[in-house]
């Protein structure tokens, strides 16, 4: 059945780290003129704010900061810092913080400004928590070795001194952590209504075209 073209398109993407979902989501946003959000960047932004200001009451502090958060702030290279990443891993499990961030995420997903035809969000709990009624749902992944090679190259481009073995260990631990969380903490899982996209043998463009083909069947 064809979609009603007068309605907004909403695309929800859950993925394992290093699977290429962020790049694919950005290409989808550009192609379909959608509002885009990498939800993990919001938690990194929160961690960066805490490290910078060191507030005594983090929840109260972030409640005020998130109200003023602009999407352009999530593009800062400062969010890639190792200290930010380590703190992000800890605070992203806090239910009080997840509740604050959820409001911001849903605002991006459902309040569509003029000029946009909908929204696309990628993260760990988009399909069942942030956009459970999304028009399209995808679960993007690739094998651990391939994801590690991609992350290794990405970190090297950013000037980070890393070796592949440590990246493999890091991603393996990340996978275990993401999948062991409770649903309220944003556990990574594939929902029954999500379409599986394996990018192990696909380029970013190839992954984008595969997702696009599925979407275009319904548009």
C-alpha positions in Angstrom: 0.0 0.0 0.0 1.4 3.4 -1.0 1.9 6.0 1.7 -0.2 9.2 1.9 2.3 11.8 0.5 0.7 14.5 2.6 2.1 12.9 5.7 5.5 13.2 7.1 8.1 10.5 6.6 9.7 9.2 9.8 12.7 6.8 9.7 13.9 5.1 12.8 17.3 3.4 12.8 18.8 1.3 15.5 22.4 0.0 15.0 25.5 -1.5 16.4 28.5 0.8 16.7 30.6 1.2 13.5 27.9 -0.2 11.2 27.7 2.9 9.0 24.2 3.9 10.2 25.2 7.5 10.9 26.5 8.1 7.4 23.5 6.3 5.9 21.0 8.3 8.0 22.7 11.6 6.8 22.3 10.5 3.2 18.7 9.7 3.8 18.1 13.1 5.4 19.7 14.9 2.5 17.9 12.8 -0.2 14.4 13.0 1.3 14.8 16.4 3.0 14.4 15.1 6.5 15.3 16.6 9.9 18.2 14.5 11.2 19.4 13.6 14.7 22.2 11.2 15.8 20.7 10.6 19.3 24.0 9.4 20.8 25.5 12.8 20.1 23.0 14.3 22.6 24.5 12.2 25.4 28.0 13.2 24.3 27.0 16.8 24.4 25.6 16.3 27.9 28.9 14.7 29.0 30.9 17.5 27.5 28.8 20.1 29.4 29.4 18.3 32.7 33.1 18.1 32.1 33.3 21.8 31.2 31.1 23.2 34.0 31.4 20.5 36.7 27.9 21.2 38.2 27.0 19.9 41.6 23.5 19.0 40.5 23.9 17.5 37.1 20.2 16.8 36.4 19.1 20.4 37.2 22.0 21.8 35.2 21.3 19.7 32.1 17.6 20.4 32.3 18.3 24.0 31.7 21.0 23.4 29.1 19.0 21.0 27.0 16.2 23.5 26.7 18.6 25.8 24.7 20.4 23.0 22.8 20.7 23.6 19.0 21.4 20.9 16.5 24.5 22.6 15.2 26.1 22.2 18.6 26.1 18.4 18.1 28.6 18.8 15.2 31.4 19.9 17.5 34.6 17.8 17.2 35.0 18.3 21.0 32.3 15.6 21.4 34.8 13.0 20.1 37.2 13.5 22.9 38.1 10.3 24.9 37.1 11.8 28.3 33.7 12.7 26.8 33.3 9.2 25.5 34.1 7.6 28.9 31.7 9.9 30.8 29.0 9.4 28.1 29.1 5.6 28.7 28.3 6.2 32.4 25.7 8.9 32.3 23.7 7.5 29.4 22.5 4.7 31.7 21.0 7.2 34.1 17.2 7.1 33.9 16.9 10.8 35.0 19.1 11.9 32.2 17.4 9.6 29.6 14.1 11.2 30.5 15.5 14.7 29.9 17.1 13.7 26.6 14.0 11.8 25.4 12.0 15.1 25.3 14.6 16.7 23.1 14.8 13.6 20.8 11.0 13.4 20.4 10.9 17.2 19.6 13.3 16.6 16.7 11.3 13.6 15.5 7.8 15.0 15.7 8.0 18.8 15.4 8.9 19.3 11.7 9.9 22.8 10.6 8.9 24.2 7.3 11.1 22.9 4.4 11.4 19.4 5.9 9.4 16.4 4.8 9.9 14.4 8.0 12.7 13.1 10.2 15.3 10.4 10.5 16.9 9.4 13.8 19.6 6.8 14.5 20.7 5.4 17.8 20.0 2.4 20.0 16.4 2.6 21.0 14.8 4.6 18.2 12.4 1.9 16.8 10.7 1.0 20.1 11.2 4.0 22.4 11.6 7.3 20.6 9.7 6.7 17.4 7.6 3.5 17.9 5.2 4.6 15.2 7.9 5.4 12.6 7.0 5.0 8.9 10.1 2.9 8.3 12.2 1.0 10.8 15.7 -0.4 10.2 18.3 -2.4 12.2 21.7 -1.8 10.7 24.7 -3.9 11.6 27.9 -5.6 10.3 30.3 -8.2 11.6 32.6 -7.2 14.4 35.8 -7.3 12.3 34.5 -5.0 9.6 33.0 -2.5 12.1 36.3 -2.4 14.0 38.3 -1.7 10.8 35.9 1.2 9.9 36.2 2.6 13.4 40.0 2.2 13.4 40.2 4.2 10.1 37.9 6.8 11.5 39.9 7.3 14.6 43.2 7.5 12.7 41.7 10.2 10.4 40.9 12.2 13.6 44.6 11.9 14.7 43.9 9.3 17.4 46.7 6.9 18.3 45.0 3.5 18.3 45.6 -0.1 17.2 43.1 -2.4 15.6 43.2 -5.0 18.4 42.2 -2.5 21.0 39.4 -1.2 18.7 38.0 -4.7 18.3 38.0 -5.2 22.1 36.4 -1.8 22.6 33.6 -2.5 20.1 33.0 -6.0 21.5 32.6 -4.5 25.0 30.3 -1.8 23.6 28.1 -4.4 22.0 27.7 -6.3 25.2 27.0 -3.1 27.2 24.4 -1.9 24.7 22.6 -5.2 24.6 22.6 -5.8 28.4 20.9 -2.6 29.3 17.3 -2.5 30.3 14.7 -1.2 27.9 14.4 2.0 29.9 18.2 2.5 29.6 18.1 2.3 25.8 18.9 -1.4 25.3 19.9 -2.2 21.7 17.6 -4.8 20.1 16.0 -5.6 16.8 12.3 -5.2 16.9 10.1 -7.5 14.8 8.9 -4.7 12.6 12.5 -3.5 11.8 14.1 -4.5 8.5 17.6 -5.9 8.9 20.4 -4.3 6.9 23.8 -6.0 7.0 26.5 -3.6 5.7 29.5 -6.0 6.1 30.0 -6.2 2.4 28.4 -2.8 1.5 30.0 0.6 1.1 28.2 3.6 2.6 26.6 4.4 -0.7 25.6 0.7 -1.1 24.0 0.7 2.3 22.1 3.9 1.5 20.9 2.6 -1.8 19.6 -0.6 -0.2 17.6 1.3 2.4 16.4 3.8 -0.2 15.1 1.0 -2.4 13.0 -0.3 0.5 11.6 3.2 1.3 10.9 4.0 -2.4 8.7 0.9 -2.7 6.2 2.6 -0.3 6.5 6.2 -1.5 
